[in-house]
Amino acid sequence: MTTRDRLLGLTVVVLWGLNFLAIRIGLDHFPPFFFGALRFAVIAIPVLVFIPRPAVRTRWLLLYGTGFGILQFAFLFTAMRVGMPTGLASLVLQSSAPFTVLLGAVLLRERPRPVQIAGLMVAVLGMVVIGADRMAHATLLPVLLTLAAGLGWAFGNIGARKASADSPGVDPLHLTLWMSVVPVVPMLALSMLVEGPDTGFRALGASFSTAGLPALGALAYIAILATVCGSGLWTYLMSRYPAGTVAPLTLLVPVVGFAAAWVAFGEQPTVAALLGGVIVIAGAFAATTTRRARPTIEPAPSPRPVQV
């Protein structure tokens, strides 16, 4: 991975690490499924009007939106609503990295290099150290829900990579924006079914008040910075490098997440958690500091027509 692309990856790390603070603030006001639908709706509505649909297979767009949008955030928001600590959530969600490497090997026939495997194992060891230290502060159910969110994210990564591989000329930002269209209706239906037909709308109405302004600010951060900017850069990186090269970068997100939760919410990490964070950084650096991966996608004269 080039220095420029590694810096882009670190930008995503910061955006997504701070995203957990915004999620916590938003979930203090909105019910989780409705909050998920709302975060994508504020993007999807202008996208449908102004952004042309990318010329990618519908199946990969649906896989991207279902994994990254529906599964990840339905499980993550529920986990944090039922008691998952902010810092620990940012850690456990990074299970998407080993899940992505595994799915990339099984579904895409990608072969990670030995140094990548070793670096990933070191980073996972750091996650285990932090997880073991923090497990006493969370019940099992929120942890399992967050692991399910990580698996959903991994499937979304595979969908994004397949979409880019099938249509080399696709704009990564347009792909990310159109991914946001997929979760809106399913998440809204889940909200009306599970949370009540008017619960979310009442919370939305109450957000236009002094007490609700932090929730609206959190929604804006999640939609614009974390989703449009962060996911757009992430999709760009996934289109240039094998999934096993890019995915370990997300192992740095909990470092930002823990630090931000410490400052904002007083979630003080222990010595063991800090040690685990150092191990995560070392492993992620080893997993991405390899010779530059040759892009597996050759430029095409024009995007392929949309296929179902």
N, C-alpha and C positions, 0 to 999 in steps of 0.2 A: 504494500500500500504506500502511495506517495505521501510526502510530508503534507502537501496541500489537502489531500483527502483525509489524512489522519486528523488534521485540524478541523475539517468539516465534521468528522465523526465526534470529536471532542465537543464541538458546539452542540451537537445533538445530545450528547451526554448531559451537558449543563441544562439545556432546555427541558429535557425529560426528568432530570433529577429534581429541579424546582417544580416540575409539574405535580409532584406528589403533594406539595404544600397547597397548590391550587385545588387539587382534588379533595383534600381534607376540608378546606374552607367551603367548597361547594357542597359537599355531602353533609355539612352541618346544617344546610338549608333545604336542599333538594333531595327527594327520594332517589335511590341509585339508578334504577332503570330509566326514569324520566330524565335524570341528569345526563345519562348516556345519550338518550335520544336528542336532548336539547343541544348538547355539545356538537353533534354532527349536523343537526338541522340548521344551525346558524351558518354553516358552511355550505350545506347541500342546496339550499334555496338559491343563493346567487350563482352557484356552479351550474345548476340546471338552466339558468337563464342566459349566462354569459360565456360559459366555458364549453367548447366543443368536446364531444365525447371522444376519448382517445381510441385509436384504432387497435384495440386489443380484443382477444377472445373473451366473450362474456363469462365463460367458466372461470377464467383466472381473475377477472375483476370481482366476481362473486366470492371466490375463495379468499382473495385479499380482504375484501370488506367484511366477510363473515368472520374470518380468523382475527384480523387486527381490530376490527371495529366492534362486532357483536360479542364474540366469545371473550376477548380480552377484557373489555370494559364492563360487560355484564358481571363477570366473575370478580374482577378487581374491585369495582365499586361496591358490590355486595360484601366482599371480604372486609373492606375498610369500614363499611357502615356497621358491620357486626363486631368490630373490635380489633381489626388488624392495625397495629401501630404503623405510623407513617413511614418511619425509617425501615422497619422490618418488611413492609410491603415493597419498598423500593428494592430491597435485596431479593426476596423470594421471586418477584416477577422476572428477575434476570435468569431464571431457569429457562427462559426462552432461548438463551444462547446455546446451551447443550441440546435442547430440543431441536433447534434449527439445524445444528450440525448433524444431528442424527437423521432428521427428515431430509436434509440435503444429500446425505450419503445414500439413504434408502430410495428416495423418490427422484432425485436429480442425478444420481450416480456420481456425485462429487467425492473426490478422494483427498481428504485433508492431509497436509504434510506432517511428518513426525513432530516438528517443532510446534506446529499449531495444536496438535493433540496434547503435547506435553504442557504447553502454555495454558490450554483450556483446562486440563486436569488441575494445574496449580491454582487457577482462578476458582474452579469449583471447590477446591480445598478451602480457599479463603471464604467462600460462601458458607461452607459447612461450619467453619470456625465461628463466623458471625451468627449463623442460624442457631447453632448449639447454645451460644451465649444468650441469644434473645428469645429462644423458644419458651422460656419460662414466663415471658410476658405476653404470650398470645395462646389462645386455645387452639386445638388441632383444626377445627373447621375453617377458620379464616386462613390458615396456612394452606390447607388443601384447596380452597377456593382460589387463592393466589397462584398456586401451582397450575391449576386449570387455566387461569388467565395467561400464564406463561406459555402453555401449550397452544392456546389459541393464537397468541402472538406469533409463535413459530409457524403455524399453518399460514398466517397472513404473510409472513416473510416469503414462504415458498410461492404463494400466489403472486406476489409482487415480482419475484424473480422470473417466474414462468411468463408472466405478461410481458416483461421487458425482453426476455429471450425470444419470444415469438414475434415481437414487433420492435425491432431494434431502434426505429426512429421515434418511438413514443416519448413524449415529454414527461419526465418523472413527476413534475409538479401537477400536471393535468391528471396523471394517473392517481396521484394521492388525493387530489380534490374529488375525483369521481368515485374513489373508494369511499369517501364520506357520505355518498348518496345511499349506499347499500344498507347501513345499520339503522337509518331513521325509523322506517315503518316497523321493522321487527322489534326494535327497542321500545317504541311507543306502545305497540301492542302488548309487550311484556309488562310495561308499566301499568296499563289500564287493567290488565288481567290480574296482576299480583298486588299492585300497590293501590288500586282503586281507580275508577274512571276519571275522577276529578282531583285526586290528591296532588298530582304533579302540577296541574294548571293553577290550583290554589297557591301552591308554593311559588310558582312563577309570578302570579299577581302580587304576592307579598314581597317579592324581591325588589320591586320598584318602590323602595322605602329606604330610609337611612340605615336601618338594621340589615336590609338585604343587599346593600351596595357591595359589600365584600364578596358575596356570592356571584354577583354579576361580573365583578372584576376577575374573579377566578374563572368564570365561564369564558371571558374574553381571552385570558391567558391560554387556557387549554385549547380553545378553538383556533386561535391565530398563531401563537408562538409554538405551542407544543405539537399541534396537529398539522397546520399548513407548513410552517417553517421546518420543524423538527422532522416530521414524517416525509416531507418533500426531500430533504437532504438525505434521509435514510434510504428512501427509494432510489435516489440517484446512486448512492454507494452500492446498494444491492444489485443495481443494473451493471455495475462495472467490475465487481469482484465476486468470487464464489461466496456462497452463504457462510461457509465456515471461516472465511477471512473477516467478514464484516461483523457477524454476530457477537464475537467476544468483546467488541467495544461496549456493548450494553452492560457488561459486567462492571463498568466504571460508574454507572448510574447510581447504584446504592451509596457510593462514596459521597456524591453530591446530596443524595437524598438524606443520608444520616446527618451530614453537616447542617443542611438546611433545617431539618426537624429539630436538631439540637438548638440552633439559634432561635427559631420561631416558636417552638412548642416546649422547649426545655427537655427534649428526649436525649439525655446525656448518654453517649456511648461509653462502654466500659473499655478497659485496656484490651481485653480479648477481642472486642468488636473493632477497635482501631487496628490491632494486629491483623485481624482478618481482612480489613480494608487494604492494608499494605500488600498482603498476599494477593488479593484480587487485582490490584494495580499491576503487580509484577507479572502475574499470569496473563492478563489481558495484553500487556505490552509485548510479552514473548509471543503470544498468539498472532499479533498483527505485525511484528517487526520481522518480516521475511522478505525475500526478494520479491520484487513487484510482480503481482499476479497478472499474467497476460489475459486481457479481456477475452472471454469466450464467445463474444457476440461480434460478428462482422457487420460493418455498416451496410445497409440495404439502400437501394436507390429511392424507395418510397415506402411508407408504412403499408402493411398488409391490410386489406379490407377487414372490417369487423366480422368475426365469425362467432357462432354460438357453439 
